[in-house]
Each structure stands twice: as structure tokens, then as C-alpha cells.
Amino acid sequence: MIRGQTPFVAEPFAAVPAARHRLADFFSLTKPRLNLLVVITAAVGYYLGAGSSFDLLRWLEAVAGTALVAGGAAGLNQVYERDTDGLMRRTRMRPLAAQRLGVSEATIFSAALATAGLALLAGAANVLAAALAFLTLVSYNIVYTPMKRRSPLATLVGAIPGALPPMIGWAAARGTLTSGAWALFAIVFVWQIPHFMAIAWLYRDDFRRAGFPLLARSC
């Protein structure tokens, strides 16, 4: 380098991949692969509930609102379970477990997503759809998540918020819950039980290490 010449500074360029990694961490906080089922079942619920009065824009708004609430719920779940996530090989590289994101920023981000989703459902669809989404959020984070450490019956309880998205879609389309909505709820609820138990069996060592008394271990 010539004397007196300003040295080359690479920090702005190095900050670009770092920013991308943070965006990727915030995105993974929403558990996109897991919540794909939420989006699909909510979309199907709206489609079946709407019938001949299907409205594409309202369908997109209902699905987007449900996805935002589900993403916020997933983030808040990881805030609560950051310690146990760090004990399991399957989850130890999650953003909070690996300490790539801070607790406060993850909490604010997740709460903002959930709030935006509830507001979108209430404004673009109806209060019933927003209320069901709020029930999903509460039952998942305040009931199911703490219960996982205490009882194997948490598997059954956790299937409830997992089965509510098609009802959210149905309510967004019709503004009421009929037998069709409850049938969709029952189908998704029953499907989840063997799915959860298979995961618990496959990762039984992980769950044992974290101290989760899952139903598959007690059978």
C-alpha cells in the first residue's frame, strides 16, 4: 500500500452476508416447513367453506393472516423452549438455542407477527376467524408448550391448535362454524396423533435428554 493512501475497508461488504444470515434466522424462527401444513389446511378450510362464493383476495388474506399468527406462535415457542432446544440434536441449531438471536428481539418479532396476523384476520375476514387464531396462539404457547415438560398427554393437547387452522379458514369464508368445519378439525386432529408419536419415537433419545415425557415413551 502506498504511504498516505486510505486503506481498503471491506466491512460494508462483509455486513451483507451477515445481514442475510440474520434474515434467515428470523425466517427460520417461524418454522416455515412445519407451518406449511397450517397454511395448506387453512387454505383448504376457506375453499371448502366458501363453496361457490369463493373470493380469491379474501382467501389470500385469510391464509396470510393465519400464516402470520402461526409464525408468531412458532417464534414464541422457541423463546420458551430455547434451553431444551439446546439439549437436543434435532433443534440445537435453532436461532435462539444457538444464541444467534437474542431473546428480546425474537420475542418482539414473534409477537409482532402474531399481532399483525390477528389484525389482518379481524379486519379482512371476521372476528370469529381472529378469535380462533387467538385460541390457536394461546393453546399452543400457554397450554401445550409448558405442558410438554409435565405430562405425556401434552401430545393430545398439542393436536388441538394444530387442528384449528382449517376452522380458521372456514370461519373466514362463512363467518360461522358448521358441521363441515368440525369435520375438518377432527380429520386433522386424528392425523396428528400418529405423526407426533412417530417423531417422538424417532427422536426418543433427544426427548429423553430434554426431559419431555412424550406419549410414545409411555406406551
C-alpha positions as CSV (number, residue, x, y, z in Angstrom):
1,M,0.0,0.0,0.0
2,I,1.3,3.5,-0.9
3,R,2.0,5.7,2.1
4,G,-0.8,8.1,2.7
5,Q,-3.3,6.1,0.7
6,T,-6.5,5.3,2.5
7,P,-6.7,1.6,3.3
8,F,-9.4,-0.5,1.6
9,V,-12.3,-1.1,4.0
10,A,-14.3,-4.3,3.5
11,E,-16.7,-4.0,6.4
12,P,-19.7,-2.9,4.3
13,F,-19.3,-5.9,2.1
14,A,-18.8,-8.2,5.0
15,A,-22.0,-6.9,6.6
16,V,-24.1,-8.1,3.6
17,P,-23.8,-11.8,4.3
18,A,-24.2,-11.2,8.0
19,A,-27.5,-9.4,7.4
20,R,-28.6,-12.2,5.2
21,H,-27.8,-14.7,7.9
22,R,-29.9,-12.7,10.4
23,L,-32.8,-12.5,8.0
24,A,-32.5,-16.3,7.5
25,D,-32.6,-16.8,11.3
26,F,-35.7,-14.6,11.7
27,F,-37.3,-16.6,8.9
28,S,-36.4,-19.9,10.4
29,L,-37.9,-18.7,13.7
30,T,-41.3,-19.0,12.1
31,K,-40.7,-22.7,11.4
32,P,-41.7,-22.5,7.7
33,R,-41.6,-26.2,7.0
34,L,-43.8,-27.1,10.0
35,N,-46.2,-24.3,9.3
36,L,-46.7,-25.3,5.7
37,L,-49.4,-27.7,6.9
38,V,-51.0,-24.8,8.7
39,V,-51.1,-22.7,5.5
40,I,-52.4,-25.6,3.4
41,T,-55.2,-26.6,5.9
42,A,-56.3,-23.0,6.4
43,A,-56.4,-22.6,2.6
44,V,-58.4,-25.8,2.2
45,G,-60.8,-24.8,5.0
46,Y,-61.5,-21.5,3.3
47,Y,-62.0,-23.1,-0.1
48,L,-64.4,-25.7,1.2
49,G,-66.3,-23.2,3.4
50,A,-66.7,-20.7,0.7
51,G,-68.1,-23.0,-1.9
52,S,-69.5,-21.1,-4.9
53,S,-68.8,-17.8,-3.2
54,F,-65.1,-18.2,-3.2
55,D,-63.2,-14.9,-3.3
56,L,-59.5,-15.1,-4.2
57,L,-58.5,-11.8,-2.4
58,R,-60.2,-12.8,0.8
59,W,-58.8,-16.3,0.5
60,L,-55.2,-14.9,0.3
61,E,-55.9,-12.5,3.2
62,A,-57.2,-15.3,5.4
63,V,-54.3,-17.6,4.6
64,A,-51.8,-14.8,5.1
65,G,-53.3,-13.8,8.4
66,T,-53.2,-17.5,9.6
67,A,-49.6,-17.9,8.4
68,L,-48.6,-14.8,10.4
69,V,-50.2,-16.0,13.6
70,A,-48.7,-19.4,13.1
71,G,-45.2,-17.9,12.5
72,G,-45.5,-15.8,15.6
73,A,-46.6,-18.7,17.7
74,A,-43.6,-20.8,16.4
75,G,-41.3,-18.0,17.4
76,L,-42.7,-17.6,20.9
77,N,-42.5,-21.4,21.3
78,Q,-38.8,-21.2,20.6
79,V,-38.3,-18.4,23.0
80,Y,-39.9,-20.5,25.7
81,E,-38.0,-23.7,24.8
82,R,-34.6,-22.2,23.9
83,D,-32.9,-24.2,26.8
84,T,-34.4,-27.6,26.0
85,D,-33.9,-26.9,22.2
86,G,-30.2,-26.6,23.0
87,L,-30.2,-30.0,24.6
88,M,-31.5,-31.9,21.5
89,R,-29.5,-32.6,18.4
90,R,-32.6,-32.0,16.2
91,T,-33.1,-28.5,17.5
92,R,-29.8,-27.3,18.9
93,M,-29.0,-25.2,15.8
94,R,-32.2,-23.2,16.0
95,P,-31.5,-19.4,16.2
96,L,-32.3,-19.0,19.9
97,A,-30.8,-22.3,21.0
98,A,-27.6,-21.5,19.2
99,Q,-27.7,-17.9,20.5
100,R,-27.6,-16.3,17.1
101,L,-30.7,-14.2,18.0
102,G,-31.4,-12.5,21.3
103,V,-34.5,-13.4,23.4
104,S,-35.9,-9.8,23.4
105,E,-35.6,-9.4,19.6
106,A,-37.1,-12.8,18.9
107,T,-40.0,-12.1,21.3
108,I,-40.7,-8.7,19.8
109,F,-40.5,-10.1,16.2
110,S,-42.8,-13.1,17.0
111,A,-45.3,-11.0,19.0
112,A,-45.5,-8.5,16.1
113,L,-46.1,-11.3,13.6
114,A,-48.9,-12.8,15.7
115,T,-50.5,-9.3,16.3
116,A,-50.4,-8.5,12.6
117,G,-52.0,-11.8,11.7
118,L,-54.8,-11.3,14.2
119,A,-55.4,-7.8,12.9
120,L,-55.5,-9.0,9.3
121,L,-58.0,-11.7,10.1
122,A,-60.2,-9.4,12.1
123,G,-60.2,-6.7,9.5
124,A,-60.2,-8.7,6.3
125,A,-62.2,-11.7,7.4
126,N,-64.2,-11.5,10.6
127,V,-63.9,-11.6,14.4
128,L,-64.6,-15.3,14.6
129,A,-61.6,-16.2,12.4
130,A,-59.4,-13.9,14.5
131,A,-60.8,-15.4,17.7
132,L,-60.0,-18.9,16.5
133,A,-56.5,-17.8,15.6
134,F,-56.0,-16.3,19.0
135,L,-57.2,-19.5,20.6
136,T,-54.6,-21.3,18.5
137,L,-51.9,-19.0,19.7
138,V,-52.9,-19.3,23.4
139,S,-53.5,-23.1,23.4
140,Y,-50.1,-23.7,21.7
141,N,-47.9,-21.4,23.7
142,I,-49.6,-21.1,27.1
143,V,-51.1,-24.6,27.4
144,Y,-49.3,-27.1,25.2
145,T,-45.8,-25.8,25.4
146,P,-45.4,-25.7,29.2
147,M,-47.4,-29.0,29.4
148,K,-44.8,-30.8,27.3
149,R,-42.4,-30.9,30.3
150,R,-45.1,-32.2,32.7
151,S,-47.3,-34.7,31.1
152,P,-47.3,-37.2,28.1
153,L,-50.9,-36.0,27.5
154,A,-49.4,-32.9,26.0
155,T,-49.4,-34.7,22.7
156,L,-53.2,-34.8,22.7
157,V,-53.4,-31.2,23.8
158,G,-51.0,-30.1,21.2
159,A,-53.1,-31.6,18.4
160,I,-55.9,-29.0,19.2
161,P,-54.0,-25.9,18.0
162,G,-52.7,-28.0,15.1
163,A,-56.2,-28.8,14.0
164,L,-57.7,-25.3,14.3
165,P,-56.3,-23.7,11.1
166,P,-58.9,-25.3,8.8
167,M,-61.6,-24.0,11.1
168,I,-60.0,-20.5,10.8
169,G,-60.2,-20.7,7.0
170,W,-63.8,-22.0,7.2
171,A,-64.8,-19.2,9.6
172,A,-63.1,-16.6,7.4
173,A,-65.2,-17.8,4.5
174,R,-68.6,-18.2,6.2
175,G,-68.4,-16.2,9.4
176,T,-69.8,-19.3,11.3
177,L,-68.8,-22.8,12.2
178,T,-70.9,-25.6,10.8
179,S,-70.5,-29.4,10.8
180,G,-68.1,-29.2,7.9
181,A,-65.7,-27.1,9.9
182,W,-65.8,-29.6,12.8
183,A,-65.3,-32.5,10.4
184,L,-62.1,-30.8,9.1
185,F,-60.9,-30.2,12.7
186,A,-61.5,-33.9,13.5
187,I,-59.6,-35.1,10.5
188,V,-56.5,-33.0,11.1
189,F,-56.6,-33.7,14.9
190,V,-56.7,-37.5,14.4
191,W,-54.0,-37.4,11.7
192,Q,-51.6,-35.6,14.1
193,I,-51.5,-38.3,16.8
194,P,-49.6,-41.0,14.9
195,H,-47.5,-38.2,13.3
196,F,-46.4,-36.9,16.7
197,M,-45.8,-40.3,18.1
198,A,-43.7,-41.3,15.2
199,I,-41.5,-38.2,15.7
200,A,-41.3,-38.9,19.4
201,W,-40.1,-42.5,18.7
202,L,-37.6,-41.5,16.1
203,Y,-36.1,-38.8,18.3
204,R,-36.7,-40.6,21.6
205,D,-33.1,-40.1,22.8
206,D,-33.3,-36.3,22.1
207,F,-36.6,-36.1,24.0
208,R,-35.3,-38.2,26.9
209,R,-32.2,-35.9,27.1
210,A,-34.5,-32.8,27.3
211,G,-36.8,-34.4,29.8
212,F,-40.0,-34.5,27.7
213,P,-42.4,-37.3,28.9
214,L,-44.0,-37.8,25.5
215,L,-46.9,-40.2,24.9
216,A,-44.9,-42.5,22.7
217,R,-42.4,-43.2,25.5
218,S,-45.2,-44.1,28.0
219,C,-46.9,-46.6,25.7
